[in-house]
C-alpha cells in the first residue's frame, strides 16, 4: 500500500492511528493499534461519505488558473 497508494490523511483516537490512502477510484483505511504495534483493520471503499472523519484535515486547493 505504501508504494502504490497515494497518502491522503491520517487521524488518531485513543488507541488507534488511522491512515487513509487513495488507490485509483478507491480509498483504503488502515487502522493501526499503536499500543500493540499491529494493523488491526484494512477497509477499502469508494463511498465518499466514509471520508467524513478526515474532512477537517484534508487540504484541497481549488484556486488554480488556466494559464493559456
Gaussian input, Z-matrix of N, CA and C with variables (Angstrom, degrees):
# hf/3-21g

backbone

0 1
 N
 C     1     B1
 C     2     B2     1     A1
 N     3     B3     2     A2     1     D1
 C     4     B4     3     A3     2     D2
 C     5     B5     4     A4     3     D3
 N     6     B6     5     A5     4     D4
 C     7     B7     6     A6     5     D5
 C     8     B8     7     A7     6     D6
 N     9     B9     8     A8     7     D7
 C    10    B10     9     A9     8     D8
 C    11    B11    10    A10     9     D9
 N    12    B12    11    A11    10    D10
 C    13    B13    12    A12    11    D11
 C    14    B14    13    A13    12    D12
 N    15    B15    14    A14    13    D13
 C    16    B16    15    A15    14    D14
 C    17    B17    16    A16    15    D15
 N    18    B18    17    A17    16    D16
 C    19    B19    18    A18    17    D17
 C    20    B20    19    A19    18    D18
 N    21    B21    20    A20    19    D19
 C    22    B22    21    A21    20    D20
 C    23    B23    22    A22    21    D21
 N    24    B24    23    A23    22    D22
 C    25    B25    24    A24    23    D23
 C    26    B26    25    A25    24    D24
 N    27    B27    26    A26    25    D25
 C    28    B28    27    A27    26    D26
 C    29    B29    28    A28    27    D27
 N    30    B30    29    A29    28    D28
 C    31    B31    30    A30    29    D29
 C    32    B32    31    A31    30    D30
 N    33    B33    32    A32    31    D31
 C    34    B34    33    A33    32    D32
 C    35    B35    34    A34    33    D33
 N    36    B36    35    A35    34    D34
 C    37    B37    36    A36    35    D35
 C    38    B38    37    A37    36    D36
 N    39    B39    38    A38    37    D37
 C    40    B40    39    A39    38    D38
 C    41    B41    40    A40    39    D39
 N    42    B42    41    A41    40    D40
 C    43    B43    42    A42    41    D41
 C    44    B44    43    A43    42    D42
 N    45    B45    44    A44    43    D43
 C    46    B46    45    A45    44    D44
 C    47    B47    46    A46    45    D45
 N    48    B48    47    A47    46    D46
 C    49    B49    48    A48    47    D47
 C    50    B50    49    A49    48    D48
 N    51    B51    50    A50    49    D49
 C    52    B52    51    A51    50    D50
 C    53    B53    52    A52    51    D51
 N    54    B54    53    A53    52    D52
 C    55    B55    54    A54    53    D53
 C    56    B56    55    A55    54    D54
 N    57    B57    56    A56    55    D55
 C    58    B58    57    A57    56    D56
 C    59    B59    58    A58    57    D57
 N    60    B60    59    A59    58    D58
 C    61    B61    60    A60    59    D59
 C    62    B62    61    A61    60    D60
 N    63    B63    62    A62    61    D61
 C    64    B64    63    A63    62    D62
 C    65    B65    64    A64    63    D63
 N    66    B66    65    A65    64    D64
 C    67    B67    66    A66    65    D65
 C    68    B68    67    A67    66    D66
 N    69    B69    68    A68    67    D67
 C    70    B70    69    A69    68    D68
 C    71    B71    70    A70    69    D69
 N    72    B72    71    A71    70    D70
 C    73    B73    72    A72    71    D71
 C    74    B74    73    A73    72    D72
 N    75    B75    74    A74    73    D73
 C    76    B76    75    A75    74    D74
 C    77    B77    76    A76    75    D75
 N    78    B78    77    A77    76    D76
 C    79    B79    78    A78    77    D77
 C    80    B80    79    A79    78    D78
 N    81    B81    80    A80    79    D79
 C    82    B82    81    A81    80    D80
 C    83    B83    82    A82    81    D81
 N    84    B84    83    A83    82    D82
 C    85    B85    84    A84    83    D83
 C    86    B86    85    A85    84    D84
 N    87    B87    86    A86    85    D85
 C    88    B88    87    A87    86    D86
 C    89    B89    88    A88    87    D87
 N    90    B90    89    A89    88    D88
 C    91    B91    90    A90    89    D89
 C    92    B92    91    A91    90    D90
 N    93    B93    92    A92    91    D91
 C    94    B94    93    A93    92    D92
 C    95    B95    94    A94    93    D93
 N    96    B96    95    A95    94    D94
 C    97    B97    96    A96    95    D95
 C    98    B98    97    A97    96    D96
 N    99    B99    98    A98    97    D97
 C   100   B100    99    A99    98    D98
 C   101   B101   100   A100    99    D99
 N   102   B102   101   A101   100   D100
 C   103   B103   102   A102   101   D101
 C   104   B104   103   A103   102   D102
 N   105   B105   104   A104   103   D103
 C   106   B106   105   A105   104   D104
 C   107   B107   106   A106   105   D105
 N   108   B108   107   A107   106   D106
 C   109   B109   108   A108   107   D107
 C   110   B110   109   A109   108   D108
 N   111   B111   110   A110   109   D109
 C   112   B112   111   A111   110   D110
 C   113   B113   112   A112   111   D111
 N   114   B114   113   A113   112   D112
 C   115   B115   114   A114   113   D113
 C   116   B116   115   A115   114   D114
 N   117   B117   116   A116   115   D115
 C   118   B118   117   A117   116   D116
 C   119   B119   118   A118   117   D117
 N   120   B120   119   A119   118   D118
 C   121   B121   120   A120   119   D119
 C   122   B122   121   A121   120   D120
 N   123   B123   122   A122   121   D121
 C   124   B124   123   A123   122   D122
 C   125   B125   124   A124   123   D123
 N   126   B126   125   A125   124   D124
 C   127   B127   126   A126   125   D125
 C   128   B128   127   A127   126   D126
 N   129   B129   128   A128   127   D127
 C   130   B130   129   A129   128   D128
 C   131   B131   130   A130   129   D129
 N   132   B132   131   A131   130   D130
 C   133   B133   132   A132   131   D131
 C   134   B134   133   A133   132   D132
 N   135   B135   134   A134   133   D133
 C   136   B136   135   A135   134   D134
 C   137   B137   136   A136   135   D135
 N   138   B138   137   A137   136   D136
 C   139   B139   138   A138   137   D137
 C   140   B140   139   A139   138   D138
 N   141   B141   140   A140   139   D139
 C   142   B142   141   A141   140   D140
 C   143   B143   142   A142   141   D141
 N   144   B144   143   A143   142   D142
 C   145   B145   144   A144   143   D143
 C   146   B146   145   A145   144   D144
 N   147   B147   146   A146   145   D145
 C   148   B148   147   A147   146   D146
 C   149   B149   148   A148   147   D147
 N   150   B150   149   A149   148   D148
 C   151   B151   150   A150   149   D149
 C   152   B152   151   A151   150   D150
 N   153   B153   152   A152   151   D151
 C   154   B154   153   A153   152   D152
 C   155   B155   154   A154   153   D153
 N   156   B156   155   A155   154   D154
 C   157   B157   156   A156   155   D155
 C   158   B158   157   A157   156   D156
 N   159   B159   158   A158   157   D157
 C   160   B160   159   A159   158   D158
 C   161   B161   160   A160   159   D159
 N   162   B162   161   A161   160   D160
 C   163   B163   162   A162   161   D161
 C   164   B164   163   A163   162   D162
 N   165   B165   164   A164   163   D163
 C   166   B166   165   A165   164   D164
 C   167   B167   166   A166   165   D165
 N   168   B168   167   A167   166   D166
 C   169   B169   168   A168   167   D167
 C   170   B170   169   A169   168   D168
 N   171   B171   170   A170   169   D169
 C   172   B172   171   A171   170   D170
 C   173   B173   172   A172   171   D171
 N   174   B174   173   A173   172   D172
 C   175   B175   174   A174   173   D173
 C   176   B176   175   A175   174   D174
 N   177   B177   176   A176   175   D175
 C   178   B178   177   A177   176   D176
 C   179   B179   178   A178   177   D177
 N   180   B180   179   A179   178   D178
 C   181   B181   180   A180   179   D179
 C   182   B182   181   A181   180   D180
 N   183   B183   182   A182   181   D181
 C   184   B184   183   A183   182   D182
 C   185   B185   184   A184   183   D183
 N   186   B186   185   A185   184   D184
 C   187   B187   186   A186   185   D185
 C   188   B188   187   A187   186   D186
 N   189   B189   188   A188   187   D187
 C   190   B190   189   A189   188   D188
 C   191   B191   190   A190   189   D189
 N   192   B192   191   A191   190   D190
 C   193   B193   192   A192   191   D191
 C   194   B194   193   A193   192   D192
 N   195   B195   194   A194   193   D193
 C   196   B196   195   A195   194   D194
 C   197   B197   196   A196   195   D195
 N   198   B198   197   A197   196   D196
 C   199   B199   198   A198   197   D197
 C   200   B200   199   A199   198   D198
 N   201   B201   200   A200   199   D199
 C   202   B202   201   A201   200   D200
 C   203   B203   202   A202   201   D201

   B1=1.4479
   B2=1.5224
   B3=1.3124
   B4=1.4578
   B5=1.5269
   B6=1.3282
   B7=1.4584
   B8=1.5174
   B9=1.3332
   B10=1.4634
   B11=1.5200
   B12=1.3124
   B13=1.4596
   B14=1.5202
   B15=1.3316
   B16=1.4619
   B17=1.5241
   B18=1.3435
   B19=1.4642
   B20=1.5254
   B21=1.3356
   B22=1.4646
   B23=1.5196
   B24=1.3173
   B25=1.4626
   B26=1.5279
   B27=1.3143
   B28=1.4620
   B29=1.5164
   B30=1.3099
   B31=1.4574
   B32=1.5213
   B33=1.3060
   B34=1.4607
   B35=1.5230
   B36=1.3179
   B37=1.4572
   B38=1.5241
   B39=1.2757
   B40=1.4706
   B41=1.5335
   B42=1.3418
   B43=1.4622
   B44=1.5219
   B45=1.3324
   B46=1.4612
   B47=1.5213
   B48=1.3109
   B49=1.4600
   B50=1.5202
   B51=1.3262
   B52=1.4499
   B53=1.5216
   B54=1.3231
   B55=1.4544
   B56=1.5254
   B57=1.3253
   B58=1.4601
   B59=1.5174
   B60=1.3356
   B61=1.4516
   B62=1.5156
   B63=1.3273
   B64=1.4589
   B65=1.5164
   B66=1.3178
   B67=1.4572
   B68=1.5166
   B69=1.3240
   B70=1.4588
   B71=1.5292
   B72=1.3330
   B73=1.4653
   B74=1.5331
   B75=1.3187
   B76=1.4588
   B77=1.5194
   B78=1.3157
   B79=1.4571
   B80=1.5198
   B81=1.3056
   B82=1.4539
   B83=1.5182
   B84=1.3339
   B85=1.4596
   B86=1.5207
   B87=1.3091
   B88=1.4561
   B89=1.5207
   B90=1.3227
   B91=1.4658
   B92=1.5249
   B93=1.3110
   B94=1.4553
   B95=1.5228
   B96=1.3379
   B97=1.4659
   B98=1.5245
   B99=1.3125
   B100=1.4580
   B101=1.5234
   B102=1.3168
   B103=1.4690
   B104=1.5274
   B105=1.3371
   B106=1.4659
   B107=1.5268
   B108=1.3409
   B109=1.4563
   B110=1.5328
   B111=1.3618
   B112=1.4659
   B113=1.5332
   B114=1.3138
   B115=1.4631
   B116=1.5208
   B117=1.3170
   B118=1.4642
   B119=1.5239
   B120=1.3420
   B121=1.4687
   B122=1.5169
   B123=1.3164
   B124=1.4536
   B125=1.5216
   B126=1.3247
   B127=1.4606
   B128=1.5194
   B129=1.3230
   B130=1.4634
   B131=1.5218
   B132=1.3429
   B133=1.4589
   B134=1.5207
   B135=1.3262
   B136=1.4641
   B137=1.5256
   B138=1.3071
   B139=1.4566
   B140=1.5311
   B141=1.3218
   B142=1.4649
   B143=1.5288
   B144=1.3173
   B145=1.4712
   B146=1.5297
   B147=1.3313
   B148=1.4624
   B149=1.5314
   B150=1.3284
   B151=1.4635
   B152=1.5319
   B153=1.3007
   B154=1.4698
   B155=1.5316
   B156=1.3350
   B157=1.4687
   B158=1.5347
   B159=1.3224
   B160=1.4607
   B161=1.5239
   B162=1.3100
   B163=1.4583
   B164=1.5221
   B165=1.2931
   B166=1.4624
   B167=1.5247
   B168=1.3229
   B169=1.4637
   B170=1.5246
   B171=1.3328
   B172=1.4645
   B173=1.5208
   B174=1.3217
   B175=1.4556
   B176=1.5275
   B177=1.3227
   B178=1.4648
   B179=1.5153
   B180=1.3188
   B181=1.4639
   B182=1.5183
   B183=1.3348
   B184=1.4593
   B185=1.5225
   B186=1.3137
   B187=1.4557
   B188=1.5348
   B189=1.3016
   B190=1.4541
   B191=1.5210
   B192=1.3277
   B193=1.4535
   B194=1.5228
   B195=1.3162
   B196=1.4536
   B197=1.5332
   B198=1.3160
   B199=1.4634
   B200=1.5273
   B201=1.3274
   B202=1.4625
   B203=1.4974
   A1=110.54
   A2=116.50
   A3=120.26
   A4=112.19
   A5=118.01
   A6=121.06
   A7=113.44
   A8=118.63
   A9=119.82
   A10=113.65
   A11=117.93
   A12=121.19
   A13=110.67
   A14=115.67
   A15=121.53
   A16=108.04
   A17=118.17
   A18=118.91
   A19=110.53
   A20=115.79
   A21=121.06
   A22=111.07
   A23=117.20
   A24=120.22
   A25=109.47
   A26=114.49
   A27=120.07
   A28=108.06
   A29=114.28
   A30=120.49
   A31=108.35
   A32=115.23
   A33=121.05
   A34=109.75
   A35=115.70
   A36=120.65
   A37=106.47
   A38=117.48
   A39=120.58
   A40=113.11
   A41=117.46
   A42=120.86
   A43=114.29
   A44=117.49
   A45=120.30
   A46=112.85
   A47=114.01
   A48=121.78
   A49=105.54
   A50=116.27
   A51=121.94
   A52=108.51
   A53=116.15
   A54=121.88
   A55=107.95
   A56=116.46
   A57=121.85
   A58=109.20
   A59=115.74
   A60=123.30
   A61=109.72
   A62=116.49
   A63=121.28
   A64=107.53
   A65=115.28
   A66=122.68
   A67=107.28
   A68=116.32
   A69=122.72
   A70=109.04
   A71=117.99
   A72=121.17
   A73=112.19
   A74=117.25
   A75=121.42
   A76=111.16
   A77=115.06
   A78=123.04
   A79=107.97
   A80=116.51
   A81=122.32
   A82=107.84
   A83=115.75
   A84=121.36
   A85=108.38
   A86=115.41
   A87=121.56
   A88=107.66
   A89=116.35
   A90=121.91
   A91=107.76
   A92=115.40
   A93=122.51
   A94=109.22
   A95=116.10
   A96=121.44
   A97=107.97
   A98=116.07
   A99=121.28
   A100=111.34
   A101=117.41
   A102=120.13
   A103=112.92
   A104=117.83
   A105=121.73
   A106=112.63
   A107=116.09
   A108=122.50
   A109=112.01
   A110=115.45
   A111=120.17
   A112=110.18
   A113=114.98
   A114=121.32
   A115=107.23
   A116=116.43
   A117=119.83
   A118=113.67
   A119=116.48
   A120=118.24
   A121=109.34
   A122=114.75
   A123=122.56
   A124=106.42
   A125=117.11
   A126=121.76
   A127=109.42
   A128=117.08
   A129=122.28
   A130=108.14
   A131=115.84
   A132=119.30
   A133=110.17
   A134=115.58
   A135=121.32
   A136=111.60
   A137=116.48
   A138=122.56
   A139=109.05
   A140=117.09
   A141=120.06
   A142=113.18
   A143=118.45
   A144=120.25
   A145=111.34
   A146=116.91
   A147=121.05
   A148=112.76
   A149=117.38
   A150=121.46
   A151=112.20
   A152=116.94
   A153=122.54
   A154=114.05
   A155=120.18
   A156=119.02
   A157=113.90
   A158=117.63
   A159=121.50
   A160=113.53
   A161=118.78
   A162=121.29
   A163=114.17
   A164=118.75
   A165=120.32
   A166=112.45
   A167=117.69
   A168=120.20
   A169=113.71
   A170=117.92
   A171=120.72
   A172=108.88
   A173=115.63
   A174=121.75
   A175=109.25
   A176=116.30
   A177=121.52
   A178=107.31
   A179=115.96
   A180=121.48
   A181=108.92
   A182=116.28
   A183=121.35
   A184=112.02
   A185=117.86
   A186=120.91
   A187=111.94
   A188=117.70
   A189=121.14
   A190=109.11
   A191=115.51
   A192=121.27
   A193=109.52
   A194=115.40
   A195=120.45
   A196=106.99
   A197=116.82
   A198=121.77
   A199=112.74
   A200=119.70
   A201=121.85
   A202=112.04
   D1=-38.88
   D2=-175.28
   D3=-66.90
   D4=-20.62
   D5=-176.40
   D6=-100.23
   D7=-25.32
   D8=-177.03
   D9=-112.71
   D10=-18.67
   D11=178.44
   D12=-91.81
   D13=155.99
   D14=177.26
   D15=-98.17
   D16=120.11
   D17=177.90
   D18=-66.14
   D19=131.50
   D20=-177.31
   D21=-109.39
   D22=-48.47
   D23=-176.19
   D24=-165.19
   D25=169.90
   D26=170.19
   D27=-144.41
   D28=162.36
   D29=179.14
   D30=-152.30
   D31=164.35
   D32=-177.49
   D33=-130.93
   D34=149.23
   D35=165.24
   D36=-131.05
   D37=-160.55
   D38=-171.75
   D39=-61.09
   D40=-39.91
   D41=-173.84
   D42=-119.29
   D43=-16.24
   D44=-170.46
   D45=-123.62
   D46=152.07
   D47=165.93
   D48=-112.28
   D49=129.61
   D50=-179.80
   D51=-108.98
   D52=129.38
   D53=179.07
   D54=-114.01
   D55=130.38
   D56=-178.57
   D57=-112.28
   D58=127.41
   D59=177.57
   D60=-123.47
   D61=154.03
   D62=171.20
   D63=-112.70
   D64=133.55
   D65=178.79
   D66=-134.01
   D67=103.19
   D68=-173.49
   D69=56.87
   D70=-122.18
   D71=-177.30
   D72=-93.87
   D73=10.67
   D74=-177.12
   D75=-116.09
   D76=158.03
   D77=171.52
   D78=-113.98
   D79=143.71
   D80=177.71
   D81=-125.13
   D82=125.59
   D83=176.70
   D84=-110.12
   D85=126.59
   D86=177.64
   D87=-108.90
   D88=124.70
   D89=176.31
   D90=-99.50
   D91=121.21
   D92=-176.09
   D93=-117.04
   D94=118.92
   D95=178.30
   D96=-80.39
   D97=107.11
   D98=-173.75
   D99=-63.26
   D100=-44.88
   D101=-176.49
   D102=-69.35
   D103=-25.92
   D104=179.72
   D105=-97.47
   D106=-13.99
   D107=-179.49
   D108=60.17
   D109=42.92
   D110=178.53
   D111=-140.20
   D112=155.33
   D113=171.36
   D114=-83.45
   D115=124.65
   D116=-176.14
   D117=-104.39
   D118=-19.50
   D119=-178.81
   D120=-155.65
   D121=142.88
   D122=174.64
   D123=-129.95
   D124=119.90
   D125=-176.14
   D126=-123.50
   D127=125.66
   D128=175.27
   D129=-108.58
   D130=137.09
   D131=-178.95
   D132=-154.83
   D133=160.41
   D134=174.68
   D135=-124.04
   D136=3.64
   D137=178.80
   D138=-85.97
   D139=113.96
   D140=-176.56
   D141=-68.01
   D142=-13.05
   D143=175.37
   D144=-60.48
   D145=-29.07
   D146=-178.89
   D147=-76.27
   D148=-3.17
   D149=175.87
   D150=-83.20
   D151=-6.88
   D152=-175.73
   D153=-46.58
   D154=-46.58
   D155=-178.33
   D156=-63.93
   D157=-16.03
   D158=-176.14
   D159=-101.52
   D160=-10.65
   D161=-169.16
   D162=-59.69
   D163=-32.05
   D164=-179.86
   D165=-73.10
   D166=-21.50
   D167=-176.91
   D168=-101.84
   D169=-11.90
   D170=-179.48
   D171=-86.90
   D172=126.49
   D173=178.70
   D174=-102.21
   D175=121.34
   D176=178.88
   D177=-121.33
   D178=120.03
   D179=-179.46
   D180=-98.01
   D181=110.59
   D182=-179.94
   D183=-102.90
   D184=11.44
   D185=-174.57
   D186=-96.64
   D187=48.90
   D188=178.30
   D189=-95.73
   D190=157.89
   D191=179.26
   D192=-125.72
   D193=148.74
   D194=173.44
   D195=-83.90
   D196=116.52
   D197=-174.12
   D198=-85.22
   D199=6.77
   D200=-179.52
   D201=-82.50

